[in-house]
Amino acid sequence: MVTALHDKEIEAKARSMLRETIERSGWYPALHGPKRKQLIERDVEQHWHLMTTDARKCLEQCRKSP
């Protein structure tokens, strides 16, 4: 059974993937706590669309797996 992916699902996954990538990468190493989190969220808001292809692939693979 094939279920269509919705734009909101793809967006949420893309945002999550980008946030995790940024957090692991060590961006903003001089900042800690709320200020770092605020800048990361700003970057996610501005650039999440760059992860849509990867997010779609990830969601499609998850749906194919039993």
ABEGO torsion letter per residue (X at the ends): XBBBBBAAAAAAAAAAAAAAAAAAAGBGAABBEAAAAAAAAAAAAAAAAAAAAAAAAAAAAAAABX
